Amino acid sequence: MKRIGLIVPSSNVTMETEIPEMLRRHAAKHGTGWTFHSSRARLHTVDVDSLARMVNDGERCAAEVADARVDVVAYACLVALMSRGAGAHVATEKRLGDVVLEASSRRTPIVSSAGALVRTLDQLGLKRVAVVAPYMPPLTKLVIDYLESAGTKVVDSISLSVADNLMVGRLDPAALPGYISRLKLDSVDGIVLSACVQMPSLPAVQQVQDETGLPVVTAATATTREILLALGLEPTLPDAGAALGAVASGRR
């Protein structure tokens, strides 16, 4: 039985549903077992100042989940780290790892959603992507700049302009295929269907991948992939897109 530590924004209602659902599918396929242990950092409005305050609360959250002697910690806020500039996930993952080590006397893998998305796109060879994000356009631009600084070109994007983080969690994933139809996909290698850990997307991931014939990744699927890799487990499970082993069948 593996213990998963989650650090999430206080208004997040998505990562504690999508990650457990994906790991339930992994358990059904591979026989693994999981428990989940969360700590929350306050966040209501998705703006730069609020995100900065939330990131500064990360050390408290890391110490709390360390008390459960977790096997891996997922720091699930993507744009909060990306707003701090290129490569910010590297220092944050190290800092939180040091906090967990001090609190538990155990060196525990730290996975940030920002780092997971960057690394997953690189490992899958997705160098030109289209992006769907719920943010106001200036925050979407921060995500684009972050991905491009890591070597992935964002060819086209959509900003849904939802500032209230709780409302982001109420967005309907059934609408995502319609947003994808508005993107320029002719020259992309893949799609980032949700560049946000709060915007629900799992029900649409495989549908969009099957309909477009392009690899589809989200913040949540990339985070789940890295949780599995950090635990030395096979990162494959059904109906969750390219990050978790489902190969696109070719563009239609």
N, C-alpha and C positions, 0 to 999 in steps of 0.2 A: 504494500500500500504506500503510494507516494503522496507526500504532503505538498500542496501548492500554495505558496504565499502570494497574495494579490495586493498591490497598492493601487487604489483607484481614487479618482475624484469623488467627493462626497455625493455629487448629483449624478454619478454614473450608474446606469441601470442595465447596461449592455454587456460589459465584460464578464460580469458574474453570471450571465446567462449563456453567452455564446461560447466562452472557453469551456465551461463545464459540459455543454452539449457536444462540442467537438471531442473532448476527452472521453465522454460517454461512448461516442462512436469508436474511438480508439480502443476502449475497453472491450467493446463488443467484438472487435476484429482481432485484437491481440491478447486479450485477457488481463490487461493492466487494471489497477485499482487506484482510486484517487480520493483525497479529501481536500477541501478548500478553506483557506484562512485569510481573511481580508482585514486591511486597515484603510481608513478613508482620510483624504486630505480635502479641506474645504474648498469648494469651487461652485459658483453659481453662474456667473457670466463669463463667456469665453472671450476675454480680452487680455492684452499683454500684461497689465498690472496684476490681474487676478491669477493668471497662469504663473507669474513669478512667485506670488505668495504661496501658491499650492506646491511648487517645486521646493520651496524653502522648508516646507513641512514634511518632505520626503524622509528625512532622517528619523524623525519620530515614528513614522509609519514602518520603516524598515526595522527599527528596534522592536516594535510591537509584534510584527509577524515572526521575527526571530525567536520570540518566546515560545512559539509553537514548534520549534525545531523543524522548520520546513526544509524540503529538499531542493527547492528552487524558488526564487522570488521574481514575479513579473511586475514591473513598474509600468502601469497601464495608463499613461497619458502621453500621447504622441506630440501634439502641437506645443505642449508646455515645454518640452525639451527643445523642440525645433526652434522655438522663439528665442532661444539663448544663443543661436548661431551655429555655424557649421561644425559638425562633429561633437556637439555637446553631449550626446549619449555616452561617449567613451568615458569622460570624466565622471558623469553621474553614475554610471554602472559601477565604476571603481569605488566611488565614495560610498554608495549604498552597500556594496560588498564589504567594505571596511567596517561599517556600522553593524552589519549582521554578524561579522566575525567577532567584534568586541562584545556584542550582546549575548552570543551563543557559544563562543569559542569554536565555531565551525565555519570553514570557508564554504560559502554557499553560492552557486551560480546566480547572477542577476541578469535578467532579461528586460530591457526596456523596449516598449513598443516602437519608439523611434529607431533604435538600433536594429530591432528585428526587421522592420520594414526595409531599411537600407540594405542590410545584409541579405535578406531574402531576394530582393530584386537583383542584387549582384550575383548571388549563387544560381539563380534561374536564368541569368544572362539577359535580363530585361533592361535594355539600355535606352529604349524610347517608349514612353508610356503615356496613357491618358489617365486623368485623375478626377474622381468625384469627391468633393469635400463639402461638409455642411457649413463651413465657416463663412464669416464676412470676407470679402475679397482680399483685404490686406493680410489676413491670417493665412488664407490659401496661398498667397504669394510667399509667405515665410516657408510653408511646406515645400513649394516648388523650388525655392532657392536652396533649401536643405538637401532635397533629393538631387538637384543638379550639382551641388558642391560635392556630392558623393559619387558622381559619375553617371547618373540616370537623367536623361533629357525628358522633360515634360512637354510633350507636343501639343496637348490640348487639355483643358480643365473646365470643370463646372463648380461654381460656388453657390451653395443653396442659401447663404446669407441668414443663417439662424444663429443668433447670439446667445440665447438662453440655453444652457447646457441640458436642462431637463427636457426642453422641447426637442432638442436634437435626438434624445433617446426615444421620442415618440414618432419620429419619422418612419414612414411605411416602407419597408424594404421592397415591397411589390412595385414601388415607383421607380426603382433603380434601372430596370431595363429601358424604361422610357428616357431617362437621362442619358443613358449610354447611346441611344439612337441619335442624340444631338451632338455627339463628339466626333471629331475627325479621327478615324481609326486607320486610314489607308497606310500610314507609314509607321505605326506603332508596333512594338514587340509584345505588349501586354497592357493590362488595365489594372489600376488601383481603384477598386470599386468603392472602398470607403477608407479615405485617408483620415480616419478618426476612430478612436476606440469607443465612442459613444453612439455613433450612427449605426443602427442595426443593418446588417447586410447578409448574414449567413444564409437565410432562405433563398437569396437571389444569386449567390456566388456561382453555383454550378450551372444554373439556368443561363446566366450571362456568358459564362465560358462556352457552354454548348452552342448558344445562339451565334456568338461572334467567331468561334474557333480560335480565340486568343486566350493565352494564360491570364487568369484572374487571381489577384491577390488583394487582401484587405489588411488593415492594421491588426485585426483580431486573428486572422489565419496565419499571418507572419509571426505573431506573438506565440500562438499555439505551436507552430513549427519549432520555434526556438526553445520553448519549454521542453518539448520532447527531445530535441537534440541535446540540451543541457543535461538531461537525465540518461543519455545514452540509449534512447529508444527510437524505434523506426518512426519517422515523421510521415506516416501515411494513415489516412482514414477516408471514409467514403463521402462524396458529395460536398467537398469543401474547396474545390479549385486547385490551382497549380501548386500553391505553397505546401499542400498536404498530399501530394502524390497523384492528383488527377491531371492527366495530360490533355491539353487541348487537341482537338481532332483535326485542326486546320481551318483556316478562315473560310467562311461560307459566303 
